Amino acid sequence: MAYDARQIANWFVVRAQREGRTLSIMSLLKLTYIAHGWHLEMQEVPLFSNRIEAWQYGPVIPEV
């Protein structure tokens, strides 16, 4: 089952808030991208179907 990338990003935001941390948008994008890669490797299916773009400072999921 593929999720929306915003759901994955929101999970990271909630987790960070519970731990009293804040996430920059860049950190949030990278964590979401890494989670996608791990899921793809371990489950052999994408975690989300949103488009990923290669920008100057790293991967970006425009919807996030």
C-alpha positions as CSV (number, residue, x, y, z in Angstrom):
1,M,0.0,0.0,0.0
2,A,1.5,3.3,-1.1
3,Y,1.0,6.3,1.2
4,D,0.9,10.0,0.4
5,A,4.4,11.5,1.1
6,R,2.6,14.1,3.3
7,Q,1.5,11.3,5.6
8,I,5.0,10.1,6.0
9,A,6.3,13.6,6.6
10,N,3.6,14.3,9.2
11,W,4.6,11.1,11.0
12,F,8.2,12.5,11.3
13,V,6.8,15.9,12.5
14,V,4.7,14.3,15.2
15,R,7.6,12.1,16.3
16,A,9.9,15.1,16.6
17,Q,7.4,17.1,18.6
18,R,6.9,14.2,21.0
19,E,10.7,14.2,21.6
20,G,10.8,18.0,22.0
21,R,12.6,18.5,18.7
22,T,12.0,20.6,15.6
23,L,12.7,19.7,12.0
24,S,13.8,22.0,9.2
25,I,12.0,21.5,5.9
26,M,15.3,20.1,4.5
27,S,15.6,17.5,7.3
28,L,11.9,16.6,6.8
29,L,12.4,16.1,3.1
30,K,15.5,14.0,3.6
31,L,14.0,11.8,6.3
32,T,10.9,11.2,4.0
33,Y,13.2,10.4,1.1
34,I,15.3,8.0,3.2
35,A,12.2,6.3,4.6
36,H,11.0,5.8,1.0
37,G,14.4,4.2,0.0
38,W,14.5,1.9,3.0
39,H,10.9,0.8,2.4
40,L,11.6,0.2,-1.3
41,E,14.7,-1.9,-0.4
42,M,13.1,-3.9,2.4
43,Q,9.5,-4.4,0.9
44,E,10.3,-4.1,-2.8
45,V,7.4,-1.6,-3.2
46,P,7.5,2.2,-2.9
47,L,6.4,3.8,0.3
48,F,4.7,6.6,-1.5
49,S,3.9,7.4,-5.2
50,N,4.6,11.1,-5.1
51,R,7.1,12.5,-7.6
52,I,10.7,13.1,-6.3
53,E,12.7,15.8,-7.8
54,A,16.5,16.3,-7.7
55,W,17.3,19.8,-6.5
56,Q,20.6,21.5,-5.8
57,Y,20.7,20.6,-2.1
58,G,19.0,17.2,-2.2
59,P,15.8,15.4,-3.1
60,V,12.5,17.3,-2.9
61,I,9.0,16.0,-2.8
62,P,7.0,19.1,-4.0
63,E,3.8,18.1,-2.2
64,V,5.6,18.1,1.1
